[in-house]
Amino acid sequence: MRRLVHVLDVELAPAAPHASLVDARRLEAADPAAFAVLVKYMQAREKSFGTSVQRQALVRPEGVAGAVVGGFYTLLTGAYPSKVFTEPAAALAWLGQPEARAAPLLSKLNDLVAEATGQSPLLRELHQAMKGKLPDINLSDVAREMGMSERTLQRRLKEAGTSFQAELNAVQVRMAQGLLLETDMKLTAVAVEVGCASLQHFSSLFRKLVGESPSAWRERQLGKSSSESEPDKAAEEPIAPTGTEPAKS
């Protein structure tokens, strides 16, 4: 994170004052220690940023991560007008960019993200649709939101070398990681929130994709001792099914 924040030096490079768009929609978890690094970086450059940035719009992610990002952002932007948005088009309009210019800018931004992450626009759109429908999710609803038939979505995913279930499992685990870091929810509650049918199913899925149990991962990430972490017991009571099937080995 200490290296990453220096990417923001790009704001100080232009000779002319400019408007700034910060697109944080793809942020999946918020680490308070990382934000502390960001605050320290910004505070040391507040005067310089106030000279180069005329106004700045932040596009925040959904859910808990978005609320945390929006709250921290208010600590950083006293030197110039700023505003938090949930949609990039609205953010660009506030920055004075007409719709005719906003669309190409967003397209270029999406292309850069795809190049940097190796994730196709199809999968980004799919994951976004899935996140909004957990824990109750099905192929029909997701395909409809994406403006295509179930068969077309399945075909395009097959062409991309993946499947609806595989991408759903990936989204479930990433959302679970965010909840494990950002909340003190019990493992059973996290399993329900991401749409797993039981704690055993959740633990097996998490271990398959991450390589360790959710309790061990949370303990390691938060730096807790084993005595402080919640046991990852597959013997806990099953959870009412939510319509998603366990991942197949």
Backbone bond lengths (Angstrom), bond angles and torsions (degrees), N, CA, C in turn:
res aa  C-N    CA-C-N  psi(-1)  N-CA   C-N-CA  omega(-1)  CA-C   N-CA-C  phi
1 M - - - 1.460 - - 1.530 110.73 -
2 R 1.330 116.55 -36.49 1.474 119.07 178.47 1.518 110.99 -62.07
3 R 1.328 117.42 -34.27 1.465 120.60 177.12 1.525 110.56 -77.13
4 L 1.311 116.28 -38.18 1.453 120.54 -174.90 1.523 112.76 -65.07
5 V 1.333 117.82 -39.75 1.462 119.40 -175.84 1.528 112.00 -62.64
6 H 1.320 116.99 -23.88 1.460 118.98 -178.88 1.524 112.25 -71.46
7 V 1.347 116.89 -10.08 1.464 119.81 170.87 1.533 109.32 -59.84
8 L 1.332 116.19 -29.03 1.461 120.50 -178.94 1.521 112.45 -68.19
9 D 1.325 117.90 -8.59 1.466 119.97 175.00 1.520 111.44 -60.07
10 V 1.353 116.42 -17.49 1.463 119.60 177.67 1.529 111.08 -58.95
11 E 1.335 116.57 -27.60 1.468 120.02 178.48 1.530 111.47 -66.14
12 L 1.309 116.69 -24.99 1.460 120.42 -176.20 1.526 111.92 -91.26
13 A 1.333 117.22 -10.12 1.462 120.36 -174.26 1.524 114.63 -78.25
14 P 1.348 120.34 -42.31 1.475 118.58 -176.32 1.520 112.41 -59.55
15 A 1.330 115.15 141.26 1.464 119.38 179.71 1.523 111.34 -71.57
16 A 1.351 117.15 -33.17 1.461 120.96 -177.27 1.527 110.10 -98.95
17 P 1.333 116.83 145.75 1.467 119.10 173.85 1.523 110.60 -57.84
18 H 1.331 116.88 148.69 1.457 120.28 -172.93 1.526 110.77 -148.53
19 A 1.332 114.98 164.32 1.460 121.81 172.37 1.529 108.78 -88.74
20 S 1.323 116.81 151.30 1.460 121.15 -173.45 1.530 110.35 -129.86
21 L 1.342 115.54 134.30 1.462 122.33 174.84 1.525 108.66 -114.74
22 V 1.327 116.87 123.79 1.464 122.04 175.44 1.526 106.97 -110.71
23 D 1.328 116.60 111.72 1.461 121.54 -176.47 1.526 109.07 -100.92
24 A 1.336 115.95 102.20 1.468 121.04 -178.62 1.526 111.63 -108.37
25 R 1.338 117.46 20.71 1.464 120.76 -175.84 1.526 113.10 -59.76
26 R 1.322 116.75 -29.26 1.466 118.97 -173.68 1.528 112.85 -91.71
27 L 1.300 116.62 2.00 1.469 119.89 176.45 1.524 108.85 -66.51
28 E 1.329 116.78 128.87 1.459 120.62 -174.71 1.516 113.59 -105.24
29 A 1.312 118.08 -19.11 1.465 121.16 178.99 1.517 108.66 -152.72
30 A 1.321 115.47 153.01 1.465 120.65 -177.65 1.525 109.61 -121.44
31 D 1.314 116.11 119.71 1.459 122.40 179.78 1.533 108.37 -101.88
32 P 1.331 118.76 116.57 1.475 120.54 -179.04 1.521 113.38 -54.54
33 A 1.329 117.58 -35.90 1.463 119.95 179.58 1.523 111.06 -65.24
34 A 1.340 116.19 -37.12 1.464 120.00 178.22 1.526 110.62 -66.61
35 F 1.324 116.88 -39.98 1.457 119.77 178.30 1.525 111.37 -67.17
36 A 1.321 117.06 -31.00 1.460 119.63 176.38 1.524 110.55 -62.50
37 V 1.341 116.63 -38.09 1.466 121.08 176.16 1.524 109.95 -63.56
38 L 1.337 116.35 -41.94 1.461 121.11 179.87 1.522 111.29 -64.27
39 V 1.323 116.80 -43.98 1.468 121.03 179.00 1.524 110.49 -60.80
40 K 1.326 116.84 -44.32 1.462 120.57 -179.73 1.522 110.77 -61.86
41 Y 1.332 116.78 -41.93 1.457 121.34 179.03 1.528 110.30 -61.74
42 M 1.327 117.24 -47.49 1.456 121.63 -175.70 1.523 112.09 -68.34
43 Q 1.306 117.01 -40.68 1.463 120.32 -178.21 1.524 111.62 -62.10
44 A 1.314 116.61 -34.94 1.467 120.22 -179.74 1.530 112.07 -72.81
45 R 1.344 116.22 -16.22 1.471 120.24 -176.84 1.522 112.64 -120.77
46 E 1.302 116.92 17.93 1.458 120.96 -173.90 1.528 112.36 -56.70
47 K 1.328 117.45 -45.10 1.462 120.63 -178.55 1.521 111.59 -63.95
48 S 1.346 117.07 -42.95 1.459 120.99 -179.70 1.519 111.22 -65.25
49 F 1.317 116.83 -41.68 1.459 120.27 178.57 1.524 110.83 -66.00
50 G 1.328 116.59 -36.52 1.452 120.31 178.43 1.511 113.30 -63.24
51 T 1.319 116.40 -26.24 1.461 121.36 178.60 1.525 112.26 -82.30
52 S 1.338 117.06 -38.11 1.463 120.61 -173.74 1.527 114.04 -91.83
53 V 1.332 117.41 -28.65 1.466 120.76 -176.73 1.523 109.80 -102.29
54 Q 1.318 117.03 119.93 1.461 121.53 178.60 1.526 111.36 -78.89
55 R 1.315 116.51 -43.72 1.464 122.38 175.01 1.517 108.58 -158.62
56 Q 1.322 115.36 155.74 1.462 119.09 -175.22 1.526 109.95 -138.41
57 A 1.332 115.34 134.75 1.461 122.25 176.76 1.525 109.11 -113.42
58 L 1.328 116.07 133.22 1.457 121.57 176.16 1.519 108.53 -109.77
59 V 1.331 117.19 129.21 1.460 121.84 173.07 1.522 106.54 -101.83
60 R 1.306 116.20 112.75 1.467 120.88 -173.82 1.527 110.77 -93.31
61 P 1.342 116.75 159.07 1.469 119.85 176.05 1.523 110.76 -77.49
62 E 1.319 116.28 174.54 1.457 121.53 177.51 1.528 110.08 -82.46
63 G 1.328 115.48 168.60 1.452 122.25 170.55 1.520 115.04 72.78
64 V 1.334 113.90 -156.45 1.468 121.20 -176.09 1.523 110.91 -61.23
65 A 1.339 116.66 -42.38 1.468 119.75 -179.53 1.521 110.43 -59.32
66 G 1.334 116.91 -40.20 1.457 120.46 179.71 1.511 112.82 -64.86
67 A 1.332 116.31 -40.48 1.460 119.81 178.59 1.523 111.41 -64.36
68 V 1.326 116.10 -40.14 1.466 120.50 179.05 1.527 110.55 -66.46
69 V 1.330 116.42 -44.78 1.466 120.76 179.95 1.523 110.47 -61.34
70 G 1.338 116.90 -45.91 1.458 120.51 179.90 1.508 112.33 -60.95
71 G 1.347 116.91 -38.62 1.459 120.66 179.53 1.516 112.35 -67.75
72 F 1.323 116.63 -45.36 1.454 119.98 179.08 1.520 111.72 -65.91
73 Y 1.316 115.96 -33.52 1.464 119.85 -176.20 1.522 111.45 -61.25
74 T 1.325 116.91 -31.81 1.467 119.44 -179.83 1.530 111.89 -65.05
75 L 1.332 117.37 -17.60 1.465 120.53 179.36 1.523 112.35 -82.63
76 L 1.328 117.33 -10.46 1.462 120.34 -167.93 1.515 115.15 -108.28
77 T 1.327 118.72 -11.25 1.465 118.98 -162.02 1.518 113.21 -122.49
78 G 1.298 118.73 43.91 1.456 120.02 179.35 1.512 114.27 -80.76
79 A 1.333 117.99 -15.34 1.461 121.00 -172.88 1.523 113.56 -87.03
80 Y 1.338 118.29 -10.58 1.461 121.25 -178.32 1.530 108.41 -157.03
81 P 1.332 117.82 158.55 1.467 120.45 179.38 1.528 110.66 -61.72
82 S 1.323 116.41 137.94 1.460 120.21 -179.89 1.519 109.47 -146.71
83 K 1.333 115.39 158.09 1.452 120.87 -179.60 1.517 109.48 -154.75
84 V 1.343 116.46 146.54 1.460 122.14 -178.74 1.527 109.40 -102.83
85 F 1.334 116.82 136.49 1.463 123.06 -179.03 1.524 109.87 -130.07
86 T 1.325 115.11 163.82 1.463 120.60 172.89 1.520 111.38 -107.68
87 E 1.332 118.57 -13.92 1.458 122.68 -179.79 1.534 109.90 -123.88
88 P 1.326 118.31 131.17 1.464 120.70 -177.81 1.530 113.63 -64.46
89 A 1.337 117.92 -34.07 1.464 119.56 -179.65 1.523 110.86 -63.12
90 A 1.334 116.63 -41.27 1.461 120.42 178.53 1.522 110.61 -66.31
91 A 1.338 116.74 -37.29 1.461 120.86 178.77 1.524 110.75 -63.97
92 L 1.324 116.79 -43.94 1.460 120.99 -179.84 1.527 111.56 -67.64
93 A 1.329 116.87 -35.55 1.464 119.43 176.70 1.526 110.15 -63.18
94 W 1.334 117.26 -41.05 1.472 120.97 178.29 1.528 111.19 -65.09
95 L 1.326 115.79 -29.44 1.467 120.58 178.11 1.526 112.19 -80.91
96 G 1.338 116.34 -0.62 1.454 119.67 177.45 1.504 115.05 90.47
97 Q 1.339 116.75 15.46 1.460 120.46 179.31 1.525 109.43 -96.41
98 P 1.333 118.73 116.46 1.466 120.73 179.03 1.521 111.08 -65.75
99 E 1.332 115.99 161.29 1.463 121.06 -177.20 1.526 112.15 -56.08
100 A 1.331 116.84 -35.82 1.467 120.48 -178.44 1.521 111.99 -62.94
101 R 1.324 117.04 -29.97 1.466 120.91 178.53 1.521 111.07 -93.54
102 A 1.335 116.99 -28.23 1.464 120.50 -176.87 1.525 111.58 -64.97
103 A 1.337 117.42 -42.11 1.466 120.75 -177.32 1.528 112.65 -59.86
104 P 1.346 118.93 -49.05 1.473 118.51 177.58 1.527 112.97 -63.30
105 L 1.330 116.77 -35.55 1.463 119.83 178.72 1.527 110.90 -63.61
106 L 1.336 116.25 -44.65 1.465 119.94 179.96 1.526 110.72 -67.42
107 S 1.308 116.80 -36.41 1.466 120.11 177.52 1.520 110.48 -63.30
108 K 1.336 116.95 -43.76 1.463 121.00 178.33 1.525 110.84 -63.70
109 L 1.328 116.04 -41.13 1.460 120.68 178.69 1.527 110.64 -61.85
110 N 1.324 117.05 -44.36 1.459 120.71 178.98 1.525 111.20 -63.29
111 D 1.339 116.96 -38.70 1.461 120.43 178.01 1.529 111.14 -63.23
112 L 1.328 116.84 -40.93 1.461 120.73 179.07 1.528 111.18 -64.85
113 V 1.326 115.97 -40.70 1.465 119.92 178.74 1.525 110.27 -64.60
114 A 1.341 115.89 -43.73 1.463 119.74 179.05 1.525 111.04 -60.65
115 E 1.328 116.08 -40.71 1.469 120.48 179.16 1.526 111.19 -65.81
116 A 1.326 116.32 -39.21 1.468 120.35 -176.53 1.525 112.25 -75.52
117 T 1.327 116.92 -35.10 1.465 120.67 -174.31 1.514 113.47 -99.49
118 G 1.333 116.62 -17.87 1.455 119.25 -176.35 1.520 112.72 74.37
119 Q 1.327 117.79 13.18 1.461 121.57 -179.48 1.526 109.57 -104.02
120 S 1.303 116.51 130.13 1.455 121.46 -176.23 1.526 111.14 -73.17
121 P 1.341 117.33 157.34 1.463 120.55 175.34 1.526 112.29 -56.11
122 L 1.351 117.00 -34.81 1.460 120.62 179.08 1.517 111.07 -60.52
123 L 1.320 117.23 -46.73 1.465 120.41 -178.17 1.521 111.35 -70.39
124 R 1.321 117.37 -35.82 1.471 118.98 176.64 1.524 110.26 -61.64
125 E 1.342 115.93 -45.37 1.465 119.59 179.86 1.522 110.72 -65.29
126 L 1.320 116.44 -40.78 1.458 121.20 179.12 1.520 111.08 -61.52
127 H 1.327 117.13 -47.63 1.460 120.41 -178.91 1.526 111.43 -63.30
128 Q 1.324 116.10 -38.56 1.457 119.21 178.58 1.519 110.51 -62.91
129 A 1.334 116.75 -43.20 1.459 120.91 178.95 1.524 110.92 -64.95
130 M 1.319 117.10 -39.95 1.459 120.94 -179.91 1.521 111.92 -64.55
131 K 1.339 116.22 -43.03 1.462 120.07 -178.13 1.521 111.24 -59.21
132 G 1.330 116.42 -36.43 1.456 119.86 -178.19 1.512 113.94 -75.90
133 K 1.334 118.22 -9.52 1.457 120.67 -175.49 1.524 113.94 -114.60
134 L 1.310 118.02 -7.62 1.463 119.51 175.59 1.534 109.83 -69.06
135 P 1.344 117.87 146.68 1.462 127.80 6.81 1.530 114.81 -85.04
136 D 1.325 118.72 -18.75 1.469 120.98 -179.58 1.517 108.99 -89.92
137 I 1.295 116.83 111.12 1.461 120.36 -172.68 1.517 109.94 -144.50
138 N 1.328 116.34 143.45 1.456 119.99 174.35 1.526 109.01 -148.44
139 L 1.298 115.56 160.19 1.461 122.41 -175.93 1.520 111.45 -59.59
140 S 1.313 117.26 -40.85 1.459 121.33 -176.45 1.523 111.94 -60.46
141 D 1.341 116.51 -47.43 1.463 120.49 -178.02 1.520 111.60 -66.01
142 V 1.317 116.47 -40.92 1.468 120.29 -178.77 1.526 110.26 -66.72
143 A 1.333 116.88 -44.28 1.464 120.54 179.31 1.525 110.36 -61.33
144 R 1.331 116.67 -41.71 1.465 120.29 179.98 1.526 110.69 -62.70
145 E 1.338 117.71 -42.34 1.460 120.82 179.14 1.523 111.01 -64.11
146 M 1.317 117.05 -31.65 1.460 121.08 -179.88 1.527 112.08 -85.39
147 G 1.332 117.01 -0.78 1.456 120.84 175.89 1.509 114.80 75.13
148 M 1.330 117.80 34.02 1.461 120.90 178.89 1.521 109.59 -147.23
149 S 1.317 116.36 166.45 1.457 120.77 178.34 1.523 110.57 -78.15
150 E 1.327 115.70 163.83 1.461 119.93 177.29 1.524 110.38 -59.66
151 R 1.333 115.92 -43.51 1.460 119.85 -177.76 1.528 111.06 -63.47
152 T 1.335 116.39 -41.01 1.469 119.22 179.78 1.518 111.28 -65.08
153 L 1.339 116.83 -43.32 1.463 120.36 178.95 1.518 110.56 -61.66
154 Q 1.329 117.06 -46.01 1.467 119.98 179.42 1.523 111.63 -62.29
155 R 1.338 116.36 -39.22 1.463 119.95 179.29 1.522 110.82 -64.45
156 R 1.328 116.99 -45.51 1.459 120.33 -178.63 1.535 111.24 -65.93
157 L 1.307 116.94 -35.26 1.463 119.76 177.34 1.532 110.49 -68.56
158 K 1.323 116.48 -38.57 1.465 119.94 177.39 1.512 110.37 -63.35
159 E 1.331 116.95 -40.47 1.468 121.30 178.03 1.525 110.80 -63.63
160 A 1.333 116.77 -29.68 1.465 121.65 179.24 1.520 112.06 -85.14
161 G 1.342 117.03 0.64 1.457 120.84 177.22 1.512 114.41 80.42
162 T 1.333 117.14 26.90 1.455 120.08 -178.88 1.527 109.08 -144.34
163 S 1.334 117.10 -169.66 1.457 122.18 -179.59 1.515 109.47 -146.54
164 F 1.317 115.96 164.81 1.458 121.00 178.73 1.530 110.38 -59.34
165 Q 1.326 116.84 -45.12 1.458 120.32 -177.80 1.524 111.78 -64.58
166 A 1.328 116.84 -41.04 1.463 119.67 -179.65 1.523 111.10 -64.09
167 E 1.333 116.72 -41.80 1.462 119.41 179.76 1.518 111.12 -71.06
168 L 1.329 117.20 -35.18 1.461 120.41 175.79 1.522 110.78 -62.00
169 N 1.330 116.26 -44.76 1.467 119.61 178.13 1.520 111.77 -59.88
170 A 1.340 116.97 -40.38 1.464 120.77 179.28 1.526 110.77 -63.88
171 V 1.328 116.89 -41.72 1.466 120.87 179.09 1.522 110.38 -66.79
172 Q 1.329 117.39 -41.75 1.464 120.91 179.19 1.526 111.17 -59.08
173 V 1.324 116.66 -44.06 1.465 119.94 -178.09 1.524 111.08 -69.13
174 R 1.336 117.93 -40.67 1.460 119.64 179.34 1.534 111.43 -65.26
175 M 1.329 116.33 -39.96 1.461 119.14 177.09 1.525 110.43 -65.80
176 A 1.324 116.13 -38.79 1.464 120.21 178.14 1.525 110.97 -62.85
177 Q 1.321 116.83 -41.19 1.467 119.93 178.77 1.528 110.66 -60.93
178 G 1.327 116.56 -40.73 1.453 119.41 177.53 1.520 111.89 -61.93
179 L 1.331 116.86 -44.08 1.466 120.96 179.89 1.529 111.37 -66.66
180 L 1.318 116.99 -38.16 1.468 120.74 179.36 1.523 111.31 -64.55
181 L 1.330 116.81 -35.12 1.464 120.57 -179.32 1.525 112.79 -82.38
182 E 1.319 116.48 -38.92 1.459 120.43 -168.42 1.517 113.71 -95.28
183 T 1.332 118.40 -12.74 1.456 121.12 -178.39 1.525 109.86 -132.36
184 D 1.323 115.28 172.23 1.466 120.03 174.55 1.526 110.47 -106.86
185 M 1.321 116.54 25.82 1.459 121.59 179.55 1.525 111.28 -59.02
186 K 1.326 116.08 143.18 1.454 121.40 174.26 1.523 109.28 -68.29
187 L 1.318 115.51 158.00 1.459 119.39 -178.28 1.525 111.55 -60.43
188 T 1.330 116.69 -38.36 1.456 119.87 179.26 1.521 111.01 -61.18
189 A 1.338 117.18 -41.66 1.464 121.11 179.38 1.520 111.30 -67.09
190 V 1.328 117.38 -37.49 1.458 120.89 177.48 1.525 109.81 -64.31
191 A 1.332 116.16 -41.88 1.461 120.30 178.99 1.528 111.01 -59.23
192 V 1.314 116.71 -44.47 1.462 121.08 178.24 1.523 110.67 -62.62
193 E 1.326 116.63 -43.25 1.461 121.87 -175.58 1.524 112.14 -62.44
194 V 1.321 117.63 -33.98 1.464 120.18 -177.93 1.517 112.63 -96.69
195 G 1.340 116.81 3.52 1.457 119.90 172.34 1.506 116.42 88.03
196 C 1.330 118.34 25.18 1.467 120.62 176.17 1.523 109.49 -89.21
197 A 1.338 116.33 146.05 1.455 121.20 -173.39 1.526 113.02 -76.56
198 S 1.302 118.11 -18.97 1.462 121.23 -179.82 1.522 109.14 -160.78
199 L 1.318 115.75 164.04 1.459 119.76 176.64 1.525 110.46 -64.25
200 Q 1.342 116.24 -36.75 1.461 119.83 178.88 1.528 110.67 -62.66
201 H 1.332 116.47 -43.97 1.469 120.92 177.60 1.525 110.16 -61.31
202 F 1.329 117.19 -45.73 1.456 121.68 -179.97 1.525 111.08 -60.64
203 S 1.320 116.43 -46.84 1.464 120.33 -178.41 1.527 111.50 -63.52
204 S 1.338 116.01 -41.24 1.467 120.07 179.61 1.522 111.10 -65.27
205 L 1.340 116.07 -43.14 1.462 120.71 179.53 1.523 111.07 -64.05
206 F 1.314 116.47 -44.63 1.465 121.39 -178.97 1.524 110.22 -63.03
207 R 1.332 116.21 -45.26 1.466 119.73 -179.38 1.530 110.92 -64.47
208 K 1.331 117.19 -36.96 1.457 121.40 -179.10 1.523 111.22 -63.87
209 L 1.342 117.29 -41.53 1.455 120.75 -175.07 1.528 113.09 -89.33
210 V 1.327 117.66 -28.96 1.465 121.10 -174.30 1.528 112.17 -104.37
211 G 1.338 116.42 -29.97 1.450 119.25 178.99 1.508 114.59 99.97
212 E 1.337 116.97 -0.55 1.459 121.41 176.19 1.519 109.03 -153.96
213 S 1.326 116.69 166.45 1.453 120.53 -177.28 1.527 110.29 -70.92
214 P 1.337 118.12 158.23 1.463 119.48 179.15 1.520 113.43 -61.11
215 S 1.335 117.23 -37.48 1.467 119.18 179.66 1.528 111.30 -66.80
216 A 1.342 116.49 -41.45 1.469 119.60 179.00 1.522 110.66 -66.62
217 W 1.325 116.32 -39.65 1.472 119.99 179.13 1.518 110.67 -64.17
218 R 1.330 117.17 -45.13 1.472 120.64 178.97 1.522 110.34 -62.06
219 E 1.323 116.21 -44.47 1.468 120.51 -179.78 1.524 111.32 -59.33
220 R 1.332 115.64 -44.34 1.463 119.30 -178.97 1.521 111.14 -67.76
221 Q 1.327 116.84 -42.38 1.456 120.27 -178.44 1.527 112.41 -66.12
222 L 1.278 116.42 -38.19 1.462 120.56 -177.13 1.525 112.78 -91.36
223 G 1.337 116.37 -5.77 1.453 119.58 177.29 1.517 113.63 70.97
224 K 1.314 116.70 28.72 1.472 120.08 -178.95 1.522 110.51 -89.29
225 S 1.285 115.13 157.51 1.461 119.97 174.82 1.525 108.56 -78.75
226 S 1.293 117.03 160.08 1.456 120.76 -177.22 1.521 111.77 -62.65
227 S 1.325 117.76 -26.72 1.454 120.37 -179.75 1.513 112.43 -72.39
228 E 1.329 117.68 -19.52 1.450 121.45 -178.24 1.516 112.03 -91.10
229 S 1.332 116.51 -19.52 1.463 119.11 -174.61 1.512 111.04 -84.00
230 E 1.334 115.68 158.40 1.447 121.38 -179.17 1.518 109.45 -82.45
231 P 1.355 118.84 134.14 1.462 120.29 178.79 1.516 110.62 -61.45
232 D 1.289 115.23 141.93 1.461 120.85 178.71 1.524 107.48 -98.38
233 K 1.318 116.93 82.54 1.450 121.89 -172.69 1.515 110.29 -101.70
234 A 1.314 115.47 121.21 1.460 119.42 178.66 1.518 111.15 -74.97
235 A 1.348 117.64 -9.87 1.451 120.59 -177.05 1.519 112.94 -82.80
236 E 1.337 118.50 -3.35 1.458 119.52 178.75 1.512 110.30 -63.12
237 E 1.346 115.11 162.36 1.444 120.32 -174.20 1.525 110.99 -62.38
238 P 1.352 117.39 145.70 1.468 120.29 178.09 1.508 111.40 -68.30
239 I 1.317 115.75 157.40 1.450 122.58 179.90 1.512 108.38 -104.32
240 A 1.312 117.23 147.33 1.456 120.44 178.89 1.515 109.76 -58.47
241 P 1.330 118.01 133.51 1.471 120.61 -178.55 1.511 111.55 -58.73
242 T 1.325 115.60 148.43 1.457 120.61 -179.37 1.515 112.10 -116.87
243 G 1.315 117.06 7.09 1.457 118.67 176.91 1.513 114.05 102.95
244 T 1.346 117.97 -8.12 1.460 119.36 177.44 1.508 109.72 -98.28
245 E 1.291 117.57 145.37 1.448 122.25 -177.68 1.520 109.95 -94.72
246 P 1.328 116.91 147.92 1.457 118.35 176.68 1.521 110.59 -60.97
247 A 1.329 115.51 149.93 1.461 120.11 177.91 1.515 109.24 -66.60
248 K 1.295 116.21 141.38 1.476 120.78 179.64 1.518 109.61 -96.00
249 S 1.312 115.03 136.62 1.465 119.29 179.03 1.518 109.26 -72.74
